[in-house]
Amino acid sequence: MSEYREVIDKAKSVKERSRSLGLIKPEDKNAALLSIACALEEQAPSILEANSIDMEGAKKSGMNLQLQDRLRLTEDRIKAMAEGVRQVAGLEDPVGRIMDEWTRPNGLLIRKVSVPMGVIAMIYEARPNVTVDAAVLALKAGSGIILRGSGSALETNKKLVRVMKGALKGTVIDPGCMELIEEKSHDAVNQLMGLTEYLDLIIPRGGADLIRNVVQNSRVPVLETGVGNCHVFVDETADPEMAGKIILNAKTQRPSVCNACESLLIHEDWLPNAKDILEKLIRAGVKIHSDQRIRELVPEADPATDDDWGREYLGLEISVKTVGSLDEAIEHINRYGTHHTECIVTEDAESAERFLKEVDAAAVNWNASTRFTDGFEFGFGAEIGISTQKMHARGPLGLKEITSYKYMVKGNGQVRG
Amino acid sequence: MSEYREVIDKAKSVKERSRSLGLIKPEDKNAALLSIACALEEQAPSILEANSIDMEGAKKSGMNLQLQDRLRLTEDRIKAMAEGVRQVAGLEDPVGRIMDEWTRPNGLLIRKVSVPMGVIAMIYEARPNVTVDAAVLALKAGSGIILRGSGSALETNKKLVRVMKGALKGTVIDPGCMELIEEKSHDAVNQLMGLTEYLDLIIPRGGADLIRNVVQNSRVPVLETGVGNCHVFVDETADPEMAGKIILNAKTQRPSVCNACESLLIHEDWLPNAKDILEKLIRAGVKIHSDQRIRELVPEADPATDDDWGREYLGLEISVKTVGSLDEAIEHINRYGTHHTECIVTEDAESAERFLKEVDAAAVNWNASTRFTDGFEFGFGAEIGISTQKMHARGPLGLKEITSYKYMVKGNGQVRG
């Protein structure tokens, strides 16, 4: 593996520069973040220029249109980015919260206080808005940030980071708390994942391959985000209208995201109600992969293979399976799900309670679309990703979720007997 | 690397068997744990017999006396283990707690509820009491447990696990939720660290080498425990009597543990008070490694090398350094500390506040011995280790700290617009 001086130097420098970030007063920190928002808007023309270089490269290299769309910036998108920064600046400060406090019989006062993680590295793909989102969220949470986006977005990211660093000059936040890794080689990512001395946390954000690579190879602790094979289970007592609305929303409102529904389980006793929603899905352009009983209702459906139960389509496709019972649904979901978001539609409170307890996922929904698993929809005001692991934080990752804590212990000379 | 069927089979089986552990009623779970306590006492003779085989092996192999003492079981130690189990059974159930709850403007009720981690693997050294502690804490927290102790304790551990599994027969806890890895080869540990499919968490407990190996090589998320290069900083305004009491306690009350003091920093303006406590340390058998100014006070002290500042002696040795200011003390600790427990002795509240905020450690103590960083002393009622990492949980790891959470979302047909 090649080693890059750039990677070590930047990680080390961010570690040092960001040490005192947690001590900055909230109002000063927010003022610094607001100056990032202004700078993004003011320098929109030069950001668009840098972006056009990346877009040209993307077209030349034959990047697919969906990815091109993610890479593309517009005046409106830059405005939205700046607006996002202002929202983050306005959120409650996640550092220095007293999370718990108690006094021991010997008089020791123990206080659990939130503190920054330290240095967070974000490894992501072509969306340049992640560059700004991640940097601002990390800084607000008192952490330094190392950014490593896709090579295809390098010119845009370089410009965005230059603009943000420029905006921080003269504020309480040292611009050196933020660095972009410019080295395009994949070895730069491998190297980052070994820098336990300088990095406290790595958050991968992107496709399944990127996430798997980081989770499997990082020595730095990881917050695993994003892969969502989310199910909607329609129980025998489900209200047909409600079920239809939830399924259509969960599948088609934004099919490319991780909290979209990828698999539909239908209780066999509910099958008589199923034809209508299945046809609605087909009319909405959704390709159905299903078992035999579903295909009897909608002959347009393809036969599902075992692969389909585990697929995250991220598009207008869905697997549909008939199940004989709540137990079968729970078992199927715990086997094929990715611990992201799972939904039951039912009028039966007892079935709902069992589903919510027994299904192993970050979010378990009763009569609500899977699409709600999101930092904004949860009311966190921001989101750096959605965790599908059990350690540290599960589900939407807002500001609180990217902090740590320490115990402050106050005594008057206590010793242990 | 050799692969062992035993390791995969046991990990897979514990994953399956422990799935519904989180659903057991607390009173039934506690009854099952109490039957473990009884069985340990009833079967003490056969446990002691197994232990004597390990002890014989230890003597033959020339194991040092301190390690032999850790390995040795006695009737009293078995009683203490059983008592520990009873205490854990009596603790508040950590699963199913509503940690937070709120309603969104659209009517969604979001509830954050504690849930089991899943399967926890414990990798540890020669102390057989860890076998029982870890198993009972994991089960109480609703998780399956894979135990991998030292080869030198294998007969004892086999017996302890057999006794515990026997006690669980006929209770609500499936004895298959607990397995001991018997393969002695180190490759068995390497294999465990790759089983992301079956293990949710690995906790290493033991010496620095063991912990480093797990932290650096595990793909399964790790809770790093234990290495403690803990400092006491005596500020210029420290009360001499209090400082003396705290230093003596932190260094000598139990020098072999991770929260013992390993390094003493003395403000230069306090040096006139220092001779007394330094001589007390020497009289208590403590070897001092120090800078020149300290050696002028106690000529018995050895010169400290740069290595000494980073050493965890785990015995009757201490490094002592003069510092010119609070800033120098904080900087030194943040450079050489292991983020475990750091103490300031001072009468100056402002210095104390700065120290508590700026020192990066799981516990920061003002006028209290470092020895208090402990699950029992914190009032958690139990402890599976002390975390020195920032992710997930920091400091003493009680029952709550080895659980995860999920969001239960209740709606009445909400979809996302």
Interface residues (C-beta under 8 A of the other chain):
Chain A: R19 S20 G22 L23 W102 R104 L108 I110 V115 M117 G118 T196 D200 L201 V215 Q216 N217 R219 P221 V222 L223 D239 M242 K245 I246 L248 N249 A250 Q253 N334 A352 L356 K357 E358 D360 A361 A362 A363 V364 N365 W366 N367 A368 S369 R371 F372 T373 E377 F378 G379 Q389 K390 M391 H392 R394 G395 S404 Y405 K406 Y407 M408 V409 K410 G411 N412 G413 Q414 V415 R416
Chain B: R19 S20 G22 L23 W102 R104 L108 I110 V115 M117 G118 T196 D200 L201 V215 Q216 N217 R219 P221 V222 L223 D239 M242 K245 I246 L248 N249 A250 Q253 N334 A352 L356 K357 E358 D360 A361 A362 A363 V364 N365 W366 N367 A368 S369 R371 F372 T373 E377 F378 G379 Q389 K390 M391 H392 R394 G395 S404 Y405 K406 Y407 M408 V409 K410 G411 N412 G413 Q414 V415 R416
